[in-house]
Amino acid sequence: MCFASFCKNCSLFLLIVVPFLPLLIDRIPMMTGMFPFLHFTTPFGFIAEEIPDLSGKTILVTGANAGLGFDTVRHLARNNAEVILACRNMKKGNVAMEKIKEEMPNAKLHLLQLDLGNLASVEAFAKKVNKQFKSLDSLILNAGIMMTPYSLSDDGLQLQFAVNHLGHFYLTKMLLDLVVKSGPSTIVSLSSAGHFSAELPLYMTPKDLNDKDKYMPDQHYAQSKLFNIYFVSKLNSRLKAGGVNNVHVNVVHPGFVRTELGRHFHTVVGEGIGLALFELINNSIAWGTEEASLTSVYAAVSPKVFNEKITNKYFHPIARETSRSWLAEREDLANELWDISERYITQFQNGESLTDEKLDQ
Ligand SMILES: NC(=O)c1ccc[n+]([C@@H]2O[C@H](COP(=O)([O-])OP(=O)(O)OC[C@H]3O[C@@H](n4cnc5c(N)ncnc54)[C@H](OP(=O)(O)O)[C@@H]3O)[C@@H](O)[C@H]2O)c1
């Protein structure tokens, strides 16, 4: 084949394939909905105008001061919900609250301090919520950290596990009666398509979790996001077994969203070209938080979720149901995680160390 005909074939190939590339990529489960440009073939599953009037509804958002949490609160407040902003840093929480109040002077907002990496803080926060609020119509487990350098929580557990999974596990346990009492209600957990990268063995015991030699920031993030899915699936089965049918618990991947989450990305890709590429994507083709937070808002308040009793589903941008990884379907591992999480909480409540060797047996 001469050079000219090779070029002709190549350009023909590009002309035919390139327009369909987003369509092809959007069929890969891990990529679906990841970027806005992959969304052009399918309409949004939910738009801001479809948010119902939320007067009389109380909704809690963790990590409400920044990124997706902040815009989740804005959508809810704009539609008259009373919103509890659960924030680790009160100074940042106040700035966020004031910003929303400037835009919506009548917004009903409550700022409460919550550090998910500290179980005593989770307990104190949940006690305040239980005392102060008569109902909780939706619990949005949004806060998260990603690919942090090796570090331990105040309770001595690997930080990504502690914040992304165990803190939310205990928070939900403490608030579940209120959510059930408020039914029909919802619980939403923010996972990630990053869970597709989780690999066996999974790290759950203190010995595995805290082993510095085994620590891989990206793998531990992926596993913590897989644990969000296990948590939702197990919570669903436990509610069902207890005869509770009006609490709808779903899991969300918000897409690749322009937020502060990537602040530790350099721990995985280094400071060079990998980081530059990440920043380029983040600043150009990533979702904005106002649109991307609609998937969480959909799972929390959409009439469709209540009318069709949608529960234990995985949604990706924007508010479209999709499939999770094969590992996310492993019920035995979901059971194992639940049992070990219960044991961590029992040890905490008994005033024992969480890194006690009992959990390694
Ligand atoms: N952005 C994405 O592309 C993406 C993709 C997939 C999944 N997600 C998930 O979406 C969720 C929201 O992330 P984001 O992108 O909006 O990130 P973000 O901009 O970094 O916001 C994270 C929020 O979590 C809070 N937080 C961190 N540690 C906490 C702790 N110990 N206790 C209480 N709150 C804590 C942060 O508070 P401070 O400001 O005080 O640190 C902040 O409010 C996360 O669960 C993340 O895994 C995001």
The ligand as a Gaussian input file, in Angstrom:
#p B3LYP/6-31G(d) Opt

LIG

0 1
 N      -14.958000      15.308000      42.492000
 C      -15.013000      14.160000      41.846000
 O      -14.571000      14.050000      40.684000
 C      -15.597000      12.939000      42.510000
 C      -15.644000      11.750000      41.759000
 C      -16.173000      10.614000      42.343000
 C      -16.650000      10.668000      43.639000
 N      -16.592000      11.825000      44.360000
 C      -17.100000      11.822000      45.741000
 O      -17.906000      12.952000      45.978000
 C      -17.828000      13.323000      47.363000
 C      -17.641000      14.828000      47.498000
 O      -16.360000      15.151000      46.995000
 P      -15.961000      16.562000      46.365000
 O      -15.444000      16.268000      45.022000
 O      -17.038000      17.549000      46.525000
 O      -14.686000      16.903000      47.290000
 P      -14.219000      18.223000      48.078000
 O      -14.465000      19.439000      47.253000
 O      -12.838000      17.932000      48.518000
 O      -15.207000      18.261000      49.325000
 C      -15.140000      17.254000      50.309000
 C      -15.891000      17.668000      51.543000
 O      -15.699000      16.639000      52.545000
 C      -15.281000      17.258000      53.746000
 N      -14.467000      16.412000      54.621000
 C      -13.220000      15.933000      54.406000
 N      -12.786000      15.264000      55.475000
 C      -13.778000      15.314000      56.397000
 C      -13.922000      14.822000      57.715000
 N      -12.948000      14.168000      58.339000
 N      -15.085000      15.048000      58.359000
 C      -16.083000      15.750000      57.768000
 N      -15.998000      16.253000      56.531000
 C      -14.858000      16.038000      55.848000
 C      -14.467000      18.465000      53.274000
 O      -14.300000      19.379000      54.343000
 P      -12.998000      20.353000      54.376000
 O      -13.275000      21.430000      53.375000
 O      -12.980000      20.850000      55.780000
 O      -11.810000      19.514000      54.034000
 C      -15.370000      18.973000      52.156000
 O      -16.441000      19.695000      52.679000
 C      -16.708000      12.483000      47.969000
 O      -17.265000      11.433000      48.728000
 C      -15.973000      11.935000      46.769000
 O      -15.367000      10.685000      47.029000
 C      -16.098000      12.975000      43.804000

